[in-house]
């Protein structure tokens, strides 16, 4: 249509008419370009997502061994999210397989990445969960070490203060002694007096 319009009416058209036709062409080609981009990006994102799901599943198994304070409920919550995601992905890839290249895609690579990012965030948060502090009076080894360090620091501060006070009082008594004792006569004066 556009080439026919250019050949017939396009020669006498104004700039505004050209811009209007160009806008219509860009809108029509945007969908084509998007489908073309998705044609290569979608399979890559699906493969990446399935690989990440497998890695997270393996990580969850190791996570409970290394961090026993992580509960089964927390692990199962991540597994449920992954199960929901893989079901969605299987369904969408099945629908996409039935579509031809010129039809709008059933899902986009962006959707896959967003859903996978949400799962990865939950897993990352769980894997970085710190060991809870014990509250029943029992302290972990590292807490005991910290308490020992604090005690030593306090003791050394006390000893230093006592030492400072002691040396301060010693210097006072020495200065008091000096003022009470008469100064010895200089050796020159004694020699002069003896002659």
Protein Blocks (a to p, Z undefined) as FASTA:
>chain_A
ZZmmmmmmmmmpcfklmmmmmmmmmmmmmmmmmmmmmmmmmmmmmmmmmmmmmmmmmmmm
mmmmmmmmbcfklmmmmmmmmmmmmmmmmmmmmmmmmpcfkbccfbdfklmmmmmmmmmm
mmmmmmmpccdddfehpacfklmmmmmmmmmmmmmmmmmmmmmmmmmmmmmmmmmmmmmp
ccdddfklmmmmmZZ
